[in-house]
Amino acid sequence: MSSLFDSTPPPPLAEALRPKTIEEVIGQTHLLAAGKPLNLAFASGKPHSMILWGPPGVGKTTLARLSAKAFDREFIAISAVLAGVKEIREAIERAQQNMAQYGKQTILFVDEIHRFNKSQQDALLPHVESGLFTFIGATTENPSFEVNSALLSRAQVYVLKSFSGDELKELFLRAHQHAMPDIEFEDSAISTLIINADGDARRLLNLVEQIRNAVLTPGSSLKVIDQAFIENALTVQARRFDKGGDQFYDQISALHKSVRGSNPDAALYWFCRMLDGGVDPRYLARRIIRMAWEDIGLADPRAMQLANDAAQTFERLGSPEGELALGQAVVYLAVASKSNASYQAFNAAKAYVANDQSKPVPNHLRNAPTKLMKELGHGKEYRYAHDEPHGYAAGESYLPEGMQEPHWYEPVDRGLEGQIKEKMAFLRNLDAEYKKK
């Protein structure tokens, strides 16, 4: 007779429902469907090193374990968060023993490979080269930046996607049948669970387990789960967001491009997504000011003023009130006339100066505060623009001698810059007329 102390607690739902075969895997059809890369690899029986890149809870560890089964290899797993050189050596020794004693090759799975430094990643290379083990790495970060090029060149990168709503519903039905088949879930309750899971299968299973623990308590007679019960039972879930990783930079890129593309709804969506993900609003304020300078410029100078005012308003009010000012700035920038002419002119001038020799300032443009400087010709023949017709010294040169007019700044036809373009065309015509004299 078993006692309380002999009993083994049931495994977490995420572990209990981990697929045992490729056929049981939900999602990742772009890799696992018939004729797709991983499906073909498993069917061939010939393992190759790979890096599985995707957000949390999309099945990276599951696919690594199934690879070992499909290729009939021993499986060694280490976590780069906890492991160091000692754990790497132990894994290598185990792989050597597998080969020496059983004649069996090994799959070494390194979870969160991006956490390993260069030397730790380099330690794997000789053994990948020798065929001692097949390397499988999992990462939530872009391998191009986080994995050594030598290791990256020896591994095929597979991109895993977040679960769709339909895929999460399929997983929920499987979990429901396993965990509490006698409890009914209303459709709205299922939808709430799926929304809270945010594309993460592990999170969904953890939420279902949380609900099971709340429902299957002694004395509970609850048989139907509705949306209100779900909302009351669940703790607030943070959105899947990495403030220093790819999702951060992808979303700020999406915000910037939505503003540039004059789509206020999309711009607001990404702005609110980033706020919801915990991004510092001050960072967003700085980026909004940058957008005003880069993409609107002189087509609507009010955009710069509004962006700066919004940043100052946020500093005064803080969250959440100050976020409204930033949101309003985002909308204004999205609908404002666009021009990157000043931005391009600045970059072109900066690049020119960086690659050019130091040309002297022409005498007529030099300062002449002393008698000696005047005797040297500083300021001589300078034409005071305010004394000229139209307040413009037609034909005058303000560049170093021998330097051609580069025409870096070319205003567009949109907004205020359209008027600037007309004025510059008028002034250039005055220059042309002066040169004919």
C-alpha positions as CSV (number, residue, x, y, z in Angstrom):
1,M,0.0,0.0,0.0
2,S,1.4,3.4,-1.0
3,S,1.6,6.2,1.4
4,L,1.3,9.9,1.0
5,F,5.1,10.2,1.0
6,D,5.4,7.6,-1.9
7,S,3.1,9.4,-4.2
8,T,4.5,11.3,-7.1
9,P,2.8,14.6,-8.0
10,P,1.4,14.7,-11.6
11,P,3.6,16.6,-14.1
12,P,2.7,20.1,-15.2
13,L,0.1,20.1,-18.0
14,A,2.6,21.5,-20.4
15,E,4.8,18.5,-19.8
16,A,2.0,15.9,-19.7
17,L,0.7,17.1,-23.1
18,R,4.1,17.4,-24.8
19,P,3.8,15.7,-28.2
20,K,5.3,12.2,-28.4
21,T,5.4,12.1,-32.2
22,I,5.7,14.7,-35.0
23,E,2.1,13.9,-35.9
24,E,0.9,15.2,-32.5
25,V,2.5,18.6,-33.0
26,I,0.2,21.5,-33.4
27,G,1.3,24.4,-35.5
28,Q,4.6,25.1,-37.3
29,T,3.0,23.7,-40.5
30,H,5.4,25.8,-42.6
31,L,8.2,23.5,-41.3
32,L,6.4,20.2,-40.5
33,A,3.7,19.8,-43.2
34,A,4.4,17.3,-46.0
35,G,7.2,18.5,-48.2
36,K,8.3,21.2,-45.7
37,P,11.9,21.4,-44.5
38,L,11.7,19.6,-41.1
39,N,9.3,17.1,-42.4
40,L,11.7,16.1,-45.1
41,A,14.6,16.1,-42.6
42,F,12.8,13.7,-40.2
43,A,11.8,11.5,-43.1
44,S,15.4,11.3,-44.4
45,G,16.7,10.0,-41.0
46,K,19.8,12.1,-41.5
47,P,20.2,14.7,-38.7
48,H,21.8,18.1,-39.2
49,S,22.7,20.9,-36.8
50,M,20.0,23.5,-36.5
51,I,19.0,26.6,-34.7
52,L,15.3,27.0,-33.8
53,W,14.4,30.7,-33.5
54,G,11.1,31.9,-32.3
55,P,9.2,33.5,-29.3
56,P,8.6,31.6,-26.1
57,G,6.1,28.8,-26.0
58,V,6.2,27.8,-29.7
59,G,7.6,24.3,-29.4
60,K,11.4,24.7,-29.7
61,T,12.2,22.2,-27.0
62,T,9.5,19.8,-28.2
63,L,11.0,19.8,-31.7
64,A,14.5,19.2,-30.4
65,R,13.3,16.2,-28.3
66,L,11.3,14.8,-31.3
67,S,14.4,15.2,-33.4
68,A,16.3,12.8,-31.1
69,K,13.6,10.3,-31.4
70,A,13.2,10.6,-35.2
71,F,16.9,10.2,-35.7
72,D,17.4,7.6,-33.0
73,R,20.0,9.6,-31.2
74,E,20.8,10.1,-27.5
75,F,19.5,13.4,-26.2
76,I,21.4,15.7,-23.9
77,A,19.8,19.1,-23.0
78,I,21.5,22.0,-21.2
79,S,20.3,25.5,-20.6
80,A,22.6,28.3,-21.4
81,V,21.0,30.3,-18.6
82,L,22.4,27.9,-16.0
83,A,25.2,26.1,-17.7
84,G,28.8,27.1,-18.0
85,V,32.1,25.5,-19.2
86,K,31.7,22.7,-16.6
87,E,28.3,21.7,-18.0
88,I,29.6,21.8,-21.5
89,R,32.5,19.5,-20.7
90,E,30.1,17.1,-19.0
91,A,27.8,17.0,-22.0
92,I,30.8,16.4,-24.3
93,E,32.0,13.5,-22.0
94,R,28.5,12.0,-22.1
95,A,28.4,12.2,-25.8
96,Q,31.9,10.5,-26.0
97,Q,30.6,7.7,-23.7
98,N,27.5,7.2,-25.8
99,M,29.8,6.8,-28.9
100,A,32.4,4.6,-27.2
101,Q,30.1,2.3,-25.2
102,Y,27.0,2.1,-27.4
103,G,28.2,3.3,-30.8
104,K,25.4,5.9,-30.7
105,Q,25.6,9.5,-31.7
106,T,24.1,12.3,-29.6
107,I,21.9,15.3,-30.1
108,L,23.1,18.2,-27.9
109,F,20.3,20.6,-27.3
110,V,21.3,24.1,-25.9
111,D,18.3,26.1,-24.8
112,E,18.7,29.9,-25.1
113,I,21.9,29.5,-26.9
114,H,22.1,33.3,-27.2
115,R,23.0,33.4,-23.5
116,F,26.3,31.6,-24.2
117,N,29.3,34.0,-24.7
118,K,31.7,33.6,-27.7
119,S,34.1,31.3,-25.9
120,Q,31.3,29.0,-24.7
121,Q,29.9,28.8,-28.2
122,D,33.3,28.2,-29.7
123,A,33.7,25.2,-27.3
124,L,31.0,23.4,-29.3
125,L,32.6,23.9,-32.7
126,P,35.2,21.1,-32.8
127,H,32.7,18.5,-31.7
128,V,30.1,19.7,-34.2
129,E,32.8,19.4,-36.9
130,S,33.9,15.9,-35.7
131,G,30.4,14.6,-35.7
132,L,30.5,13.7,-32.0
133,F,27.1,15.3,-31.7
134,T,24.5,17.1,-33.7
135,F,23.9,20.5,-32.3
136,I,20.4,22.0,-31.9
137,G,20.1,25.5,-30.4
138,A,17.0,27.3,-29.3
139,T,16.8,31.1,-29.1
140,T,14.3,33.9,-28.8
141,E,16.8,36.3,-30.2
142,N,18.0,36.9,-33.8
143,P,20.8,34.4,-34.4
144,S,22.5,36.8,-36.8
145,F,23.4,38.9,-33.8
146,E,23.5,36.4,-31.0
147,V,25.2,33.3,-32.4
148,N,28.8,33.2,-33.6
149,S,29.2,33.2,-37.3
150,A,31.3,30.0,-37.2
151,L,28.6,28.1,-35.4
152,L,25.8,29.8,-37.4
153,S,27.5,28.7,-40.7
154,R,27.3,25.1,-39.5
155,A,23.6,25.1,-38.6
156,Q,20.4,25.6,-40.5
157,V,18.2,28.3,-39.0
158,Y,14.4,27.5,-38.7
159,V,12.0,30.2,-37.8
160,L,9.1,29.2,-35.6
161,K,6.0,31.2,-35.4
162,S,3.6,32.2,-32.7
163,F,0.4,30.0,-32.4
164,S,-2.6,31.3,-34.2
165,G,-6.0,31.5,-32.5
166,D,-7.2,28.3,-34.2
167,E,-4.1,26.4,-33.2
168,L,-4.4,27.6,-29.6
169,K,-8.0,26.5,-29.6
170,E,-7.0,23.0,-30.8
171,L,-4.5,22.8,-28.0
172,F,-7.1,24.0,-25.5
173,L,-9.5,21.3,-26.5
174,R,-6.7,18.7,-26.0
175,A,-5.9,20.2,-22.6
176,H,-9.5,20.4,-21.7
177,Q,-10.1,16.7,-22.4
178,H,-7.0,15.7,-20.5
179,A,-7.3,18.0,-17.4
180,M,-11.1,18.4,-16.7
181,P,-13.3,16.8,-19.2
182,D,-16.4,17.1,-16.9
183,I,-16.2,20.9,-16.8
184,E,-17.8,22.8,-19.7
185,F,-16.3,26.0,-21.1
186,E,-18.4,28.7,-22.7
187,D,-17.1,30.0,-26.0
188,S,-16.4,33.4,-24.6
189,A,-14.3,31.8,-21.8
190,I,-12.2,29.9,-24.3
191,S,-11.7,33.1,-26.3
192,T,-10.6,34.9,-23.2
193,L,-8.0,32.2,-22.4
194,I,-6.7,32.3,-26.0
195,I,-6.3,36.1,-25.9
196,N,-4.5,35.9,-22.6
197,A,-2.2,33.2,-24.0
198,D,-1.0,35.7,-26.6
199,G,0.3,33.1,-29.1
200,D,2.2,31.2,-26.4
201,A,1.2,27.5,-26.1
202,R,3.0,27.0,-22.7
203,R,1.2,30.0,-21.3
204,L,-2.2,28.7,-22.5
205,L,-1.5,25.3,-20.8
206,N,-0.4,27.1,-17.6
207,L,-3.6,29.1,-17.7
208,V,-5.7,26.0,-18.1
209,E,-3.9,24.4,-15.2
210,Q,-4.5,27.6,-13.1
211,I,-8.2,27.3,-13.9
212,R,-8.2,23.6,-13.1
213,N,-6.7,24.2,-9.7
214,A,-9.3,26.9,-9.0
215,V,-12.2,24.7,-10.1
216,L,-11.2,21.3,-8.8
217,T,-11.0,22.4,-5.1
218,P,-12.7,20.3,-2.4
219,G,-16.4,21.2,-2.2
220,S,-16.6,23.0,-5.6
221,S,-19.7,22.2,-7.6
222,L,-18.9,24.5,-10.5
223,K,-19.6,22.7,-13.9
224,V,-19.7,25.6,-16.4
225,I,-16.8,28.1,-16.8
226,D,-17.9,31.5,-18.2
227,Q,-15.9,34.6,-19.2
228,A,-16.4,36.3,-15.9
229,F,-14.9,33.4,-14.0
230,I,-11.9,33.4,-16.3
231,E,-11.3,37.1,-15.8
232,N,-11.6,36.8,-12.0
233,A,-9.4,33.7,-11.7
234,L,-6.5,34.7,-14.0
235,T,-3.7,36.9,-12.8
236,V,-2.8,39.7,-15.1
237,Q,-0.5,38.5,-17.9
238,A,2.3,40.6,-19.2
239,R,2.4,40.8,-23.0
240,R,5.1,38.9,-24.7
241,F,7.7,41.6,-25.1
242,D,11.4,41.9,-24.7
243,K,12.5,45.4,-24.1
244,G,16.0,44.8,-25.4
245,G,15.3,42.2,-28.1
246,D,14.0,41.8,-31.6
247,Q,10.4,42.4,-30.7
248,F,11.3,45.8,-29.3
249,Y,13.1,46.9,-32.4
250,D,10.6,45.3,-34.8
251,Q,7.8,47.2,-33.1
252,I,9.5,50.6,-33.0
253,S,10.3,50.0,-36.6
254,A,6.6,49.3,-37.3
255,L,5.6,52.5,-35.4
256,H,8.1,54.6,-37.4
257,K,7.1,53.2,-40.7
258,S,3.4,53.6,-40.0
259,V,4.0,57.3,-39.2
260,R,6.0,57.6,-42.4
261,G,3.3,55.8,-44.3
262,S,0.7,58.3,-43.1
263,N,-1.5,55.7,-41.3
264,P,-2.6,57.1,-38.0
265,D,-4.5,53.9,-36.9
266,A,-1.5,51.7,-37.5
267,A,0.8,54.2,-35.8
268,L,-1.5,54.3,-32.7
269,Y,-1.7,50.5,-32.7
270,W,2.1,50.0,-32.5
271,F,2.4,52.9,-30.0
272,C,-0.1,51.3,-27.7
273,R,1.4,47.9,-28.2
274,M,4.7,49.2,-27.0
275,L,3.1,51.0,-24.0
276,D,1.3,47.8,-23.2
277,G,4.5,45.9,-23.4
278,G,6.2,48.1,-20.8
279,V,8.3,50.4,-23.0
280,D,9.4,53.5,-21.2
281,P,7.2,56.4,-22.6
282,R,10.3,58.7,-22.5
283,Y,12.0,56.4,-25.1
284,L,8.9,56.7,-27.3
285,A,8.9,60.5,-26.8
286,R,12.5,60.6,-28.1
287,R,11.6,58.5,-31.1
288,I,8.6,60.6,-31.9
289,I,10.8,63.7,-31.9
290,R,13.2,61.9,-34.2
291,M,10.3,61.0,-36.6
292,A,9.3,64.7,-36.8
293,W,12.8,65.7,-37.8
294,E,13.4,62.8,-40.2
295,D,10.1,62.3,-42.0
296,I,8.2,65.5,-41.8
297,G,10.9,68.2,-41.5
298,L,10.1,71.5,-43.2
299,A,7.0,70.2,-44.9
300,D,5.3,70.9,-41.5
301,P,7.5,72.5,-38.9
302,R,4.6,72.4,-36.4
303,A,5.2,68.7,-36.1
304,M,8.6,69.3,-34.5
305,Q,7.0,71.7,-32.1
306,L,4.1,69.4,-31.3
307,A,6.5,66.4,-30.7
308,N,8.6,68.5,-28.3
309,D,5.6,69.8,-26.5
310,A,4.2,66.3,-26.1
311,A,7.5,65.1,-24.6
312,Q,7.5,68.1,-22.1
313,T,3.8,67.4,-21.3
314,F,4.7,63.8,-20.5
315,E,7.5,64.9,-18.2
316,R,5.0,67.1,-16.3
317,L,2.1,64.7,-16.1
318,G,3.7,61.3,-16.2
319,S,1.7,58.1,-16.9
320,P,-1.0,57.6,-17.8
321,E,-2.2,61.2,-18.5
322,G,1.0,62.2,-20.3
323,E,0.7,59.2,-22.7
324,L,-2.3,61.0,-24.3
325,A,-0.1,63.8,-25.4
326,L,2.4,61.4,-27.0
327,G,-0.5,59.6,-28.7
328,Q,-1.8,62.8,-30.1
329,A,1.7,63.6,-31.4
330,V,1.8,60.2,-33.1
331,V,-1.5,60.9,-34.9
332,Y,-0.4,64.4,-36.0
333,L,2.9,63.1,-37.3
334,A,1.1,60.4,-39.2
335,V,-1.3,62.8,-41.0
336,A,1.2,65.6,-41.5
337,S,2.8,66.4,-44.9
338,K,6.0,64.3,-45.3
339,S,9.5,65.3,-46.4
340,N,12.9,63.8,-45.7
341,A,14.6,66.4,-47.8
342,S,16.3,68.1,-44.8
343,Y,17.3,64.7,-43.4
344,Q,18.8,63.6,-46.7
345,A,20.6,66.9,-47.1
346,F,22.1,66.6,-43.6
347,N,23.3,63.1,-44.2
348,A,24.8,64.0,-47.6
349,A,26.6,67.0,-46.3
350,K,27.9,65.1,-43.3
351,A,29.3,62.3,-45.6
352,Y,30.9,64.9,-47.9
353,V,32.7,66.7,-45.1
354,A,33.9,63.4,-43.5
355,N,35.5,62.4,-46.8
356,D,36.8,65.8,-48.0
357,Q,39.8,67.8,-47.2
358,S,39.5,71.0,-45.0
359,K,38.8,73.7,-47.5
360,P,39.6,77.3,-46.4
361,V,36.9,79.8,-45.9
362,P,36.8,82.3,-48.8
363,N,38.1,85.8,-47.9
364,H,34.8,87.5,-48.5
365,L,33.1,85.3,-45.9
366,R,35.7,85.6,-43.2
367,N,35.3,87.7,-40.1
368,A,37.3,90.9,-39.9
369,P,37.2,92.3,-36.3
370,T,40.8,93.7,-36.5
371,K,42.7,96.1,-38.7
372,L,45.2,93.4,-39.7
373,M,42.4,91.1,-40.8
374,K,40.9,93.8,-42.9
375,E,44.3,94.5,-44.5
376,L,44.5,90.8,-45.3
377,G,41.3,91.1,-47.2
378,H,39.0,89.4,-44.7
379,G,35.4,90.3,-45.5
380,K,36.4,92.3,-48.6
381,E,33.7,92.4,-51.3
382,Y,31.2,90.7,-49.1
383,R,27.7,91.7,-50.2
384,Y,25.2,92.4,-47.4
385,A,22.1,90.5,-48.5
386,H,19.7,93.0,-46.8
387,D,20.9,95.7,-49.1
388,E,20.2,93.8,-52.3
389,P,17.0,93.5,-54.2
390,H,14.6,90.9,-52.7
391,G,17.0,90.7,-49.7
392,Y,19.2,88.3,-51.8
393,A,22.7,88.7,-53.1
394,A,22.2,87.1,-56.5
395,G,25.1,85.2,-57.9
396,E,27.0,85.3,-54.6
397,S,29.0,82.2,-53.6
398,Y,29.0,80.9,-50.0
399,L,31.0,77.7,-50.6
400,P,34.8,77.2,-50.6
401,E,36.6,78.2,-53.8
402,G,36.3,75.5,-56.5
403,M,33.5,73.7,-54.8
404,Q,30.4,73.2,-57.0
405,E,26.9,73.7,-55.7
406,P,26.0,70.3,-54.4
407,H,22.2,70.8,-54.2
408,W,21.9,68.6,-51.2
409,Y,18.6,70.1,-50.1
410,E,15.9,69.7,-52.6
411,P,12.5,70.5,-51.2
412,V,9.5,68.5,-52.1
413,D,6.1,69.7,-53.3
414,R,4.3,68.8,-50.1
415,G,3.2,71.2,-47.3
416,L,5.2,74.2,-46.5
417,E,8.1,72.8,-48.3
418,G,6.2,73.3,-51.6
419,Q,6.4,77.1,-50.9
420,I,10.1,76.7,-50.0
421,K,10.7,75.0,-53.3
422,E,9.0,77.9,-55.2
423,K,11.2,80.4,-53.3
424,M,14.4,78.5,-54.1
425,A,13.5,78.2,-57.7
426,F,13.0,82.0,-57.8
427,L,16.4,82.6,-56.1
428,R,18.2,80.3,-58.5
429,N,16.6,82.2,-61.4
430,L,18.0,85.4,-59.9
431,D,21.4,83.7,-59.8
432,A,21.1,82.7,-63.4
433,E,20.1,86.2,-64.5
434,Y,23.1,87.8,-62.5
435,K,25.6,85.5,-64.2
436,K,24.4,86.6,-67.6
437,K,25.4,90.2,-66.9
